[in-house]
Amino acid sequence: MSDPEVRPNETTVPLMPCASVEETLAFYEALGFEATYKQSKPYVYLALQWSGFQLHFGPAPKGLDPAREESGSCLVMVDAVAPYHAAFVAAMRRVYGKVLASGLPRITRYRPGASRFTLIDPSGNSILFIQRDEPAELEYGGSKKLTGLAKALDNARILREFKNDDLQAFRALKSAMRRHHANASAVERAIALCHLIDLATVLGEPTGPWLADLRGLELTIADRQRIESELGHLAGLQEWLPQAG
């Protein structure tokens, strides 16, 4: 219980490890962050600000491997995540000429209607932008209201959006396609294959087998409209899909 003499007007600022001052500044300033304080000696300290929140960085512990992405993390709670993702993606395209979707640093993909996304910086820190009205409970493994490939697709969504685990989502969908493709509709198979192509691209895996399977499907105009409605955020979607029959 709080002390009655303490007024509830606190501000919490995360302090995360910085493996490289130059790389950290270059990344965050490219996104539009302002460096309000920067110091390299006698120890590293950076203070960065964007809109109404701040991120601070200090010395990295000995042996820190940014590639493991276990450095630090921060939650940024917002009313709506889509505008933040759009702003960072636009900044990346201006500065880098592309969206940084793999490796370090990067931004995770955003599906319209999703309630979160993540920025992973050069030091392996994760900055999670989360919508305040995000559901409190998640059904890991996929919704119990769904079955077969549809349930696997929901599980892959949870793995990608909430656990930031593209590799496990890729493995789960591959397994689900083997087990459930015979009983799934053409449009469900197409949606799963589109996700596999996108995941393979992010993970640096071959996309050829999934593209061949996708282009071998017979899709109706209604099927294609549903796919475009659900997956219109995926770059390259129009090039992947076969013509509607």
Disulfide bonds with the S-S distance in Angstrom:
none
